[in-house]
Amino acid sequence: MLKTVIWLISIIIICGCETKIPDRSTPEGAFSRLSRCIDAASTECLFWELDNETRWTVSSIHKILKETRQTVEKSYPADATLRSSVYGKWQQEALAQTDVAMFDTLCKKHNCLKLLARGFGAITARQIKNNTAEIHTVRDAAFELRKSKGQWGIVLLQDVLEGEKIRLSDSLKQVRRNANEYEQQRLATGKTK
């Protein structure tokens, strides 16, 4: 009986000491969740802490790059230089199998975790305007968060992603046109590749 009581008390103490992960219903909660990602040096964790709009943009870019890669592999001549020129600065990201893996490559290229860790700290001020918030830390850093569907998330790589989705989408249209021309040339000459 005494062993059972001691065991129950131990379970209660252990359960009571668990650290609860804050929710994303406030900018402060969303910001504090980033510490897990920084401590684990995990870009996958960071991907899920992005605001919905940024995460959607990353996923859209991955989808465009995947379709570009499939089109190039299917229809372009087997010329490595020609094929690699299609992707430009998105060469590494184009090889990613998932949007999370693509974000990992992109984030490492831009030192996301290092920059977050450098400025991460106790919150000294916060400003909210509509669905955006700016959090300032004791390390004299400012972080932008955005709210969507009641959830706050960190806005990262906005300067890299803005416009790139449109540019890559236009590039995909050109890749499709080129692929069609290569197919027509093959049909006209009777070559298989």
mmCIF file of the C-alpha atoms, coordinates in Angstrom:
data_MODEL
# 
_entry.id   MODEL 
# 
loop_
_atom_site.group_PDB 
_atom_site.id 
_atom_site.type_symbol 
_atom_site.label_atom_id 
_atom_site.label_alt_id 
_atom_site.label_comp_id 
_atom_site.label_asym_id 
_atom_site.label_entity_id 
_atom_site.label_seq_id 
_atom_site.pdbx_PDB_ins_code 
_atom_site.Cartn_x 
_atom_site.Cartn_y 
_atom_site.Cartn_z 
_atom_site.occupancy 
_atom_site.B_iso_or_equiv 
_atom_site.pdbx_formal_charge 
_atom_site.auth_seq_id 
_atom_site.auth_comp_id 
_atom_site.auth_asym_id 
_atom_site.auth_atom_id 
_atom_site.pdbx_PDB_model_num 
ATOM 1   C CA . MET A 1 1   ? 0.000  0.000  0.000   1.00 0.00 ? 1   MET A CA 1 
ATOM 2   C CA . LEU A 1 2   ? 2.779  2.429  0.948   1.00 0.00 ? 2   LEU A CA 1 
ATOM 3   C CA . LYS A 1 3   ? 4.586  1.629  -2.329  1.00 0.00 ? 3   LYS A CA 1 
ATOM 4   C CA . THR A 1 4   ? 1.413  2.388  -4.285  1.00 0.00 ? 4   THR A CA 1 
ATOM 5   C CA . VAL A 1 5   ? 0.949  5.744  -2.525  1.00 0.00 ? 5   VAL A CA 1 
ATOM 6   C CA . ILE A 1 6   ? 4.607  6.695  -3.135  1.00 0.00 ? 6   ILE A CA 1 
ATOM 7   C CA . TRP A 1 7   ? 4.279  5.625  -6.780  1.00 0.00 ? 7   TRP A CA 1 
ATOM 8   C CA . LEU A 1 8   ? 1.112  7.740  -7.240  1.00 0.00 ? 8   LEU A CA 1 
ATOM 9   C CA . ILE A 1 9   ? 2.737  10.779 -5.613  1.00 0.00 ? 9   ILE A CA 1 
ATOM 10  C CA . SER A 1 10  ? 5.780  10.351 -7.885  1.00 0.00 ? 10  SER A CA 1 
ATOM 11  C CA . ILE A 1 11  ? 3.558  10.218 -10.974 1.00 0.00 ? 11  ILE A CA 1 
ATOM 12  C CA . ILE A 1 12  ? 1.680  13.351 -9.856  1.00 0.00 ? 12  ILE A CA 1 
ATOM 13  C CA . ILE A 1 13  ? 4.952  15.214 -9.230  1.00 0.00 ? 13  ILE A CA 1 
ATOM 14  C CA . ILE A 1 14  ? 6.424  14.126 -12.584 1.00 0.00 ? 14  ILE A CA 1 
ATOM 15  C CA . CYS A 1 15  ? 3.251  15.061 -14.472 1.00 0.00 ? 15  CYS A CA 1 
ATOM 16  C CA . GLY A 1 16  ? 3.047  18.384 -12.666 1.00 0.00 ? 16  GLY A CA 1 
ATOM 17  C CA . CYS A 1 17  ? 6.635  19.235 -13.661 1.00 0.00 ? 17  CYS A CA 1 
ATOM 18  C CA . GLU A 1 18  ? 6.147  18.698 -17.374 1.00 0.00 ? 18  GLU A CA 1 
ATOM 19  C CA . THR A 1 19  ? 6.763  21.808 -19.389 1.00 0.00 ? 19  THR A CA 1 
ATOM 20  C CA . LYS A 1 20  ? 3.661  22.738 -21.311 1.00 0.00 ? 20  LYS A CA 1 
ATOM 21  C CA . ILE A 1 21  ? 4.286  24.069 -24.807 1.00 0.00 ? 21  ILE A CA 1 
ATOM 22  C CA . PRO A 1 22  ? 2.522  27.418 -25.162 1.00 0.00 ? 22  PRO A CA 1 
ATOM 23  C CA . ASP A 1 23  ? -0.202 27.688 -27.755 1.00 0.00 ? 23  ASP A CA 1 
ATOM 24  C CA . ARG A 1 24  ? -0.129 30.050 -30.726 1.00 0.00 ? 24  ARG A CA 1 
ATOM 25  C CA . SER A 1 25  ? -3.203 32.076 -29.747 1.00 0.00 ? 25  SER A CA 1 
ATOM 26  C CA . THR A 1 26  ? -1.025 35.028 -28.663 1.00 0.00 ? 26  THR A CA 1 
ATOM 27  C CA . PRO A 1 27  ? 2.099  36.545 -30.238 1.00 0.00 ? 27  PRO A CA 1 
ATOM 28  C CA . GLU A 1 28  ? 4.023  35.869 -27.008 1.00 0.00 ? 28  GLU A CA 1 
ATOM 29  C CA . GLY A 1 29  ? 2.996  32.201 -27.016 1.00 0.00 ? 29  GLY A CA 1 
ATOM 30  C CA . ALA A 1 30  ? 3.954  31.768 -30.669 1.00 0.00 ? 30  ALA A CA 1 
ATOM 31  C CA . PHE A 1 31  ? 7.272  33.526 -30.065 1.00 0.00 ? 31  PHE A CA 1 
ATOM 32  C CA . SER A 1 32  ? 8.157  31.415 -27.016 1.00 0.00 ? 32  SER A CA 1 
ATOM 33  C CA . ARG A 1 33  ? 7.534  28.223 -29.017 1.00 0.00 ? 33  ARG A CA 1 
ATOM 34  C CA . LEU A 1 34  ? 10.539 29.133 -31.154 1.00 0.00 ? 34  LEU A CA 1 
ATOM 35  C CA . SER A 1 35  ? 12.908 28.298 -28.289 1.00 0.00 ? 35  SER A CA 1 
ATOM 36  C CA . ARG A 1 36  ? 12.298 24.554 -28.846 1.00 0.00 ? 36  ARG A CA 1 
ATOM 37  C CA . CYS A 1 37  ? 13.321 24.893 -32.503 1.00 0.00 ? 37  CYS A CA 1 
ATOM 38  C CA . ILE A 1 38  ? 16.403 26.947 -31.664 1.00 0.00 ? 38  ILE A CA 1 
ATOM 39  C CA . ASP A 1 39  ? 17.491 24.554 -28.890 1.00 0.00 ? 39  ASP A CA 1 
ATOM 40  C CA . ALA A 1 40  ? 17.035 21.539 -31.175 1.00 0.00 ? 40  ALA A CA 1 
ATOM 41  C CA . ALA A 1 41  ? 18.563 23.380 -34.170 1.00 0.00 ? 41  ALA A CA 1 
ATOM 42  C CA . SER A 1 42  ? 15.561 22.041 -36.088 1.00 0.00 ? 42  SER A CA 1 
ATOM 43  C CA . THR A 1 43  ? 14.415 23.687 -39.288 1.00 0.00 ? 43  THR A CA 1 
ATOM 44  C CA . GLU A 1 44  ? 11.567 21.159 -39.443 1.00 0.00 ? 44  GLU A CA 1 
ATOM 45  C CA . CYS A 1 45  ? 10.306 22.451 -36.094 1.00 0.00 ? 45  CYS A CA 1 
ATOM 46  C CA . LEU A 1 46  ? 10.715 26.004 -37.377 1.00 0.00 ? 46  LEU A CA 1 
ATOM 47  C CA . PHE A 1 47  ? 8.708  25.214 -40.523 1.00 0.00 ? 47  PHE A CA 1 
ATOM 48  C CA . TRP A 1 48  ? 5.666  24.362 -38.383 1.00 0.00 ? 48  TRP A CA 1 
ATOM 49  C CA . GLU A 1 49  ? 6.072  27.601 -36.391 1.00 0.00 ? 49  GLU A CA 1 
ATOM 50  C CA . LEU A 1 50  ? 5.918  29.785 -39.513 1.00 0.00 ? 50  LEU A CA 1 
ATOM 51  C CA . ASP A 1 51  ? 2.811  31.855 -40.052 1.00 0.00 ? 51  ASP A CA 1 
ATOM 52  C CA . ASN A 1 52  ? 0.263  30.173 -42.322 1.00 0.00 ? 52  ASN A CA 1 
ATOM 53  C CA . GLU A 1 53  ? 0.880  32.517 -45.256 1.00 0.00 ? 53  GLU A CA 1 
ATOM 54  C CA . THR A 1 54  ? 4.649  31.956 -45.277 1.00 0.00 ? 54  THR A CA 1 
ATOM 55  C CA . ARG A 1 55  ? 4.248  28.192 -44.885 1.00 0.00 ? 55  ARG A CA 1 
ATOM 56  C CA . TRP A 1 56  ? 1.731  28.166 -47.770 1.00 0.00 ? 56  TRP A CA 1 
ATOM 57  C CA . THR A 1 57  ? 4.167  30.161 -49.949 1.00 0.00 ? 57  THR A CA 1 
ATOM 58  C CA . VAL A 1 58  ? 6.993  27.722 -49.163 1.00 0.00 ? 58  VAL A CA 1 
ATOM 59  C CA . SER A 1 59  ? 4.721  24.795 -50.050 1.00 0.00 ? 59  SER A CA 1 
ATOM 60  C CA . SER A 1 60  ? 3.632  26.502 -53.294 1.00 0.00 ? 60  SER A CA 1 
ATOM 61  C CA . ILE A 1 61  ? 7.241  27.151 -54.314 1.00 0.00 ? 61  ILE A CA 1 
ATOM 62  C CA . HIS A 1 62  ? 8.087  23.516 -53.599 1.00 0.00 ? 62  HIS A CA 1 
ATOM 63  C CA . LYS A 1 63  ? 5.181  22.380 -55.771 1.00 0.00 ? 63  LYS A CA 1 
ATOM 64  C CA . ILE A 1 64  ? 6.339  24.636 -58.630 1.00 0.00 ? 64  ILE A CA 1 
ATOM 65  C CA . LEU A 1 65  ? 9.930  23.395 -58.343 1.00 0.00 ? 65  LEU A CA 1 
ATOM 66  C CA . LYS A 1 66  ? 8.781  19.773 -58.248 1.00 0.00 ? 66  LYS A CA 1 
ATOM 67  C CA . GLU A 1 67  ? 6.705  20.225 -61.408 1.00 0.00 ? 67  GLU A CA 1 
ATOM 68  C CA . THR A 1 68  ? 9.620  22.037 -63.055 1.00 0.00 ? 68  THR A CA 1 
ATOM 69  C CA . ARG A 1 69  ? 11.974 19.185 -62.146 1.00 0.00 ? 69  ARG A CA 1 
ATOM 70  C CA . GLN A 1 70  ? 9.563  16.547 -63.489 1.00 0.00 ? 70  GLN A CA 1 
ATOM 71  C CA . THR A 1 71  ? 9.079  18.463 -66.749 1.00 0.00 ? 71  THR A CA 1 
ATOM 72  C CA . VAL A 1 72  ? 12.819 18.955 -67.236 1.00 0.00 ? 72  VAL A CA 1 
ATOM 73  C CA . GLU A 1 73  ? 13.597 15.294 -66.500 1.00 0.00 ? 73  GLU A CA 1 
ATOM 74  C CA . LYS A 1 74  ? 10.889 14.090 -68.877 1.00 0.00 ? 74  LYS A CA 1 
ATOM 75  C CA . SER A 1 75  ? 11.338 16.417 -71.827 1.00 0.00 ? 75  SER A CA 1 
ATOM 76  C CA . TYR A 1 76  ? 14.624 18.310 -71.785 1.00 0.00 ? 76  TYR A CA 1 
ATOM 77  C CA . PRO A 1 77  ? 17.731 17.012 -73.568 1.00 0.00 ? 77  PRO A CA 1 
ATOM 78  C CA . ALA A 1 78  ? 20.167 15.127 -71.338 1.00 0.00 ? 78  ALA A CA 1 
ATOM 79  C CA . ASP A 1 79  ? 22.450 18.148 -71.069 1.00 0.00 ? 79  ASP A CA 1 
ATOM 80  C CA . ALA A 1 80  ? 23.464 18.778 -67.453 1.00 0.00 ? 80  ALA A CA 1 
ATOM 81  C CA . THR A 1 81  ? 24.357 22.446 -68.026 1.00 0.00 ? 81  THR A CA 1 
ATOM 82  C CA . LEU A 1 82  ? 21.045 23.160 -69.752 1.00 0.00 ? 82  LEU A CA 1 
ATOM 83  C CA . ARG A 1 83  ? 19.067 21.354 -67.072 1.00 0.00 ? 83  ARG A CA 1 
ATOM 84  C CA . SER A 1 84  ? 20.823 23.048 -64.161 1.00 0.00 ? 84  SER A CA 1 
ATOM 85  C CA . SER A 1 85  ? 20.382 26.491 -65.735 1.00 0.00 ? 85  SER A CA 1 
ATOM 86  C CA . VAL A 1 86  ? 16.608 26.102 -65.397 1.00 0.00 ? 86  VAL A CA 1 
ATOM 87  C CA . TYR A 1 87  ? 16.692 26.358 -61.594 1.00 0.00 ? 87  TYR A CA 1 
ATOM 88  C CA . GLY A 1 88  ? 19.027 29.318 -61.176 1.00 0.00 ? 88  GLY A CA 1 
ATOM 89  C CA . LYS A 1 89  ? 19.562 30.071 -57.488 1.00 0.00 ? 89  LYS A CA 1 
ATOM 90  C CA . TRP A 1 90  ? 16.946 27.421 -56.544 1.00 0.00 ? 90  TRP A CA 1 
ATOM 91  C CA . GLN A 1 91  ? 19.207 24.515 -57.637 1.00 0.00 ? 91  GLN A CA 1 
ATOM 92  C CA . GLN A 1 92  ? 19.429 22.834 -54.225 1.00 0.00 ? 92  GLN A CA 1 
ATOM 93  C CA . GLU A 1 93  ? 15.819 23.507 -53.264 1.00 0.00 ? 93  GLU A CA 1 
ATOM 94  C CA . ALA A 1 94  ? 14.616 21.924 -56.521 1.00 0.00 ? 94  ALA A CA 1 
ATOM 95  C CA . LEU A 1 95  ? 16.040 18.568 -55.395 1.00 0.00 ? 95  LEU A CA 1 
ATOM 96  C CA . ALA A 1 96  ? 13.992 18.512 -52.167 1.00 0.00 ? 96  ALA A CA 1 
ATOM 97  C CA . GLN A 1 97  ? 11.391 15.769 -51.940 1.00 0.00 ? 97  GLN A CA 1 
ATOM 98  C CA . THR A 1 98  ? 9.089  17.653 -49.521 1.00 0.00 ? 98  THR A CA 1 
ATOM 99  C CA . ASP A 1 99  ? 8.275  21.249 -48.682 1.00 0.00 ? 99  ASP A CA 1 
ATOM 100 C CA . VAL A 1 100 ? 9.835  20.754 -45.234 1.00 0.00 ? 100 VAL A CA 1 
ATOM 101 C CA . ALA A 1 101 ? 13.082 19.509 -46.818 1.00 0.00 ? 101 ALA A CA 1 
ATOM 102 C CA . MET A 1 102 ? 13.035 22.453 -49.216 1.00 0.00 ? 102 MET A CA 1 
ATOM 103 C CA . PHE A 1 103 ? 12.574 24.850 -46.290 1.00 0.00 ? 103 PHE A CA 1 
ATOM 104 C CA . ASP A 1 104 ? 15.509 23.148 -44.538 1.00 0.00 ? 104 ASP A CA 1 
ATOM 105 C CA . THR A 1 105 ? 17.780 23.871 -47.517 1.00 0.00 ? 105 THR A CA 1 
ATOM 106 C CA . LEU A 1 106 ? 16.479 27.424 -47.852 1.00 0.00 ? 106 LEU A CA 1 
ATOM 107 C CA . CYS A 1 107 ? 16.766 28.102 -44.135 1.00 0.00 ? 107 CYS A CA 1 
ATOM 108 C CA . LYS A 1 108 ? 20.331 26.773 -43.942 1.00 0.00 ? 108 LYS A CA 1 
ATOM 109 C CA . LYS A 1 109 ? 21.301 28.873 -46.958 1.00 0.00 ? 109 LYS A CA 1 
ATOM 110 C CA . HIS A 1 110 ? 20.033 31.991 -45.152 1.00 0.00 ? 110 HIS A CA 1 
ATOM 111 C CA . ASN A 1 111 ? 21.173 31.025 -41.620 1.00 0.00 ? 111 ASN A CA 1 
ATOM 112 C CA . CYS A 1 112 ? 17.630 31.257 -40.204 1.00 0.00 ? 112 CYS A CA 1 
ATOM 113 C CA . LEU A 1 113 ? 18.292 29.402 -36.979 1.00 0.00 ? 113 LEU A CA 1 
ATOM 114 C CA . LYS A 1 114 ? 21.510 31.292 -36.280 1.00 0.00 ? 114 LYS A CA 1 
ATOM 115 C CA . LEU A 1 115 ? 19.815 34.653 -36.852 1.00 0.00 ? 115 LEU A CA 1 
ATOM 116 C CA . LEU A 1 116 ? 16.853 33.653 -34.691 1.00 0.00 ? 116 LEU A CA 1 
ATOM 117 C CA . ALA A 1 117 ? 19.116 32.428 -31.900 1.00 0.00 ? 117 ALA A CA 1 
ATOM 118 C CA . ARG A 1 118 ? 21.187 35.606 -32.026 1.00 0.00 ? 118 ARG A CA 1 
ATOM 119 C CA . GLY A 1 119 ? 18.147 37.812 -31.385 1.00 0.00 ? 119 GLY A CA 1 
ATOM 120 C CA . PHE A 1 120 ? 15.997 35.460 -29.323 1.00 0.00 ? 120 PHE A CA 1 
ATOM 121 C CA . GLY A 1 121 ? 15.485 36.425 -25.691 1.00 0.00 ? 121 GLY A CA 1 
ATOM 122 C CA . ALA A 1 122 ? 13.084 37.872 -23.184 1.00 0.00 ? 122 ALA A CA 1 
ATOM 123 C CA . ILE A 1 123 ? 10.405 40.075 -24.668 1.00 0.00 ? 123 ILE A CA 1 
ATOM 124 C CA . THR A 1 124 ? 10.814 43.769 -23.876 1.00 0.00 ? 124 THR A CA 1 
ATOM 125 C CA . ALA A 1 125 ? 8.031  45.191 -26.045 1.00 0.00 ? 125 ALA A CA 1 
ATOM 126 C CA . ARG A 1 126 ? 5.278  44.159 -28.391 1.00 0.00 ? 126 ARG A CA 1 
ATOM 127 C CA . GLN A 1 127 ? 3.229  46.074 -30.910 1.00 0.00 ? 127 GLN A CA 1 
ATOM 128 C CA . ILE A 1 128 ? 0.123  44.644 -32.526 1.00 0.00 ? 128 ILE A CA 1 
ATOM 129 C CA . LYS A 1 129 ? -1.530 46.159 -35.564 1.00 0.00 ? 129 LYS A CA 1 
ATOM 130 C CA . ASN A 1 130 ? -4.416 44.220 -37.094 1.00 0.00 ? 130 ASN A CA 1 
ATOM 131 C CA . ASN A 1 131 ? -3.059 40.719 -37.819 1.00 0.00 ? 131 ASN A CA 1 
ATOM 132 C CA . THR A 1 132 ? 0.644  41.483 -37.423 1.00 0.00 ? 132 THR A CA 1 
ATOM 133 C CA . ALA A 1 133 ? 2.760  41.848 -34.338 1.00 0.00 ? 133 ALA A CA 1 
ATOM 134 C CA . GLU A 1 134 ? 6.314  42.946 -33.759 1.00 0.00 ? 134 GLU A CA 1 
ATOM 135 C CA . ILE A 1 135 ? 8.135  41.521 -30.773 1.00 0.00 ? 135 ILE A CA 1 
ATOM 136 C CA . HIS A 1 136 ? 11.284 43.185 -29.432 1.00 0.00 ? 136 HIS A CA 1 
ATOM 137 C CA . THR A 1 137 ? 13.758 41.320 -27.244 1.00 0.00 ? 137 THR A CA 1 
ATOM 138 C CA . VAL A 1 138 ? 16.443 42.201 -24.724 1.00 0.00 ? 138 VAL A CA 1 
ATOM 139 C CA . ARG A 1 139 ? 18.982 41.432 -27.445 1.00 0.00 ? 139 ARG A CA 1 
ATOM 140 C CA . ASP A 1 140 ? 17.776 44.474 -29.359 1.00 0.00 ? 140 ASP A CA 1 
ATOM 141 C CA . ALA A 1 141 ? 16.117 42.342 -32.050 1.00 0.00 ? 141 ALA A CA 1 
ATOM 142 C CA . ALA A 1 142 ? 12.673 42.614 -33.601 1.00 0.00 ? 142 ALA A CA 1 
ATOM 143 C CA . PHE A 1 143 ? 10.619 39.707 -34.923 1.00 0.00 ? 143 PHE A CA 1 
ATOM 144 C CA . GLU A 1 144 ? 7.487  39.894 -37.034 1.00 0.00 ? 144 GLU A CA 1 
ATOM 145 C CA . LEU A 1 145 ? 4.585  37.550 -36.391 1.00 0.00 ? 145 LEU A CA 1 
ATOM 146 C CA . ARG A 1 146 ? 1.359  37.228 -38.352 1.00 0.00 ? 146 ARG A CA 1 
ATOM 147 C CA . LYS A 1 147 ? -2.045 35.900 -37.309 1.00 0.00 ? 147 LYS A CA 1 
ATOM 148 C CA . SER A 1 148 ? -4.235 33.678 -39.466 1.00 0.00 ? 148 SER A CA 1 
ATOM 149 C CA . LYS A 1 149 ? -7.260 31.668 -38.347 1.00 0.00 ? 149 LYS A CA 1 
ATOM 150 C CA . GLY A 1 150 ? -6.588 32.553 -34.713 1.00 0.00 ? 150 GLY A CA 1 
ATOM 151 C CA . GLN A 1 151 ? -2.984 31.288 -34.796 1.00 0.00 ? 151 GLN A CA 1 
ATOM 152 C CA . TRP A 1 152 ? 0.169  33.410 -34.691 1.00 0.00 ? 152 TRP A CA 1 
ATOM 153 C CA . GLY A 1 153 ? 3.372  32.386 -36.461 1.00 0.00 ? 153 GLY A CA 1 
ATOM 154 C CA . ILE A 1 154 ? 6.804  33.804 -37.196 1.00 0.00 ? 154 ILE A CA 1 
ATOM 155 C CA . VAL A 1 155 ? 7.332  35.536 -40.535 1.00 0.00 ? 155 VAL A CA 1 
ATOM 156 C CA . LEU A 1 156 ? 10.689 34.444 -41.974 1.00 0.00 ? 156 LEU A CA 1 
ATOM 157 C CA . LEU A 1 157 ? 12.444 34.864 -45.314 1.00 0.00 ? 157 LEU A CA 1 
ATOM 158 C CA . GLN A 1 158 ? 9.743  37.249 -46.508 1.00 0.00 ? 158 GLN A CA 1 
ATOM 159 C CA . ASP A 1 159 ? 12.260 39.124 -48.667 1.00 0.00 ? 159 ASP A CA 1 
ATOM 160 C CA . VAL A 1 160 ? 13.350 35.853 -50.334 1.00 0.00 ? 160 VAL A CA 1 
ATOM 161 C CA . LEU A 1 161 ? 9.853  34.456 -50.855 1.00 0.00 ? 161 LEU A CA 1 
ATOM 162 C CA . GLU A 1 162 ? 8.068  37.611 -51.969 1.00 0.00 ? 162 GLU A CA 1 
ATOM 163 C CA . GLY A 1 163 ? 7.971  37.677 -55.699 1.00 0.00 ? 163 GLY A CA 1 
ATOM 164 C CA . GLU A 1 164 ? 9.865  34.384 -56.060 1.00 0.00 ? 164 GLU A CA 1 
ATOM 165 C CA . LYS A 1 165 ? 6.649  32.402 -56.219 1.00 0.00 ? 165 LYS A CA 1 
ATOM 166 C CA . ILE A 1 166 ? 5.454  34.564 -59.116 1.00 0.00 ? 166 ILE A CA 1 
ATOM 167 C CA . ARG A 1 167 ? 8.862  34.479 -60.831 1.00 0.00 ? 167 ARG A CA 1 
ATOM 168 C CA . LEU A 1 168 ? 9.143  30.694 -60.476 1.00 0.00 ? 168 LEU A CA 1 
ATOM 169 C CA . SER A 1 169 ? 5.581  30.271 -61.697 1.00 0.00 ? 169 SER A CA 1 
ATOM 170 C CA . ASP A 1 170 ? 6.443  32.316 -64.823 1.00 0.00 ? 170 ASP A CA 1 
ATOM 171 C CA . SER A 1 171 ? 9.620  30.280 -65.199 1.00 0.00 ? 171 SER A CA 1 
ATOM 172 C CA . LEU A 1 172 ? 7.578  27.059 -65.086 1.00 0.00 ? 172 LEU A CA 1 
ATOM 173 C CA . LYS A 1 173 ? 5.446  28.337 -67.971 1.00 0.00 ? 173 LYS A CA 1 
ATOM 174 C CA . GLN A 1 174 ? 8.625  28.882 -69.990 1.00 0.00 ? 174 GLN A CA 1 
ATOM 175 C CA . VAL A 1 175 ? 9.929  25.424 -69.016 1.00 0.00 ? 175 VAL A CA 1 
ATOM 176 C CA . ARG A 1 176 ? 6.673  23.907 -70.291 1.00 0.00 ? 176 ARG A CA 1 
ATOM 177 C CA . ARG A 1 177 ? 6.966  25.821 -73.588 1.00 0.00 ? 177 ARG A CA 1 
ATOM 178 C CA . ASN A 1 178 ? 10.581 24.693 -73.981 1.00 0.00 ? 178 ASN A CA 1 
ATOM 179 C CA . ALA A 1 179 ? 9.639  21.107 -73.146 1.00 0.00 ? 179 ALA A CA 1 
ATOM 180 C CA . ASN A 1 180 ? 6.943  21.214 -75.801 1.00 0.00 ? 180 ASN A CA 1 
ATOM 181 C CA . GLU A 1 181 ? 9.473  22.496 -78.363 1.00 0.00 ? 181 GLU A CA 1 
ATOM 182 C CA . TYR A 1 182 ? 11.965 19.759 -77.434 1.00 0.00 ? 182 TYR A CA 1 
ATOM 183 C CA . GLU A 1 183 ? 9.205  17.168 -77.835 1.00 0.00 ? 183 GLU A CA 1 
ATOM 184 C CA . GLN A 1 184 ? 8.298  18.583 -81.267 1.00 0.00 ? 184 GLN A CA 1 
ATOM 185 C CA . GLN A 1 185 ? 11.972 18.520 -82.332 1.00 0.00 ? 185 GLN A CA 1 
ATOM 186 C CA . ARG A 1 186 ? 12.294 14.895 -81.230 1.00 0.00 ? 186 ARG A CA 1 
ATOM 187 C CA . LEU A 1 187 ? 9.174  13.910 -83.123 1.00 0.00 ? 187 LEU A CA 1 
ATOM 188 C CA . ALA A 1 188 ? 10.410 15.743 -86.248 1.00 0.00 ? 188 ALA A CA 1 
ATOM 189 C CA . THR A 1 189 ? 13.849 14.135 -86.150 1.00 0.00 ? 189 THR A CA 1 
ATOM 190 C CA . GLY A 1 190 ? 12.745 10.734 -84.867 1.00 0.00 ? 190 GLY A CA 1 
ATOM 191 C CA . LYS A 1 191 ? 15.158 10.898 -81.884 1.00 0.00 ? 191 LYS A CA 1 
ATOM 192 C CA . THR A 1 192 ? 14.206 9.404  -78.538 1.00 0.00 ? 192 THR A CA 1 
ATOM 193 C CA . LYS A 1 193 ? 16.347 11.855 -76.485 1.00 0.00 ? 193 LYS A CA 1 
# 
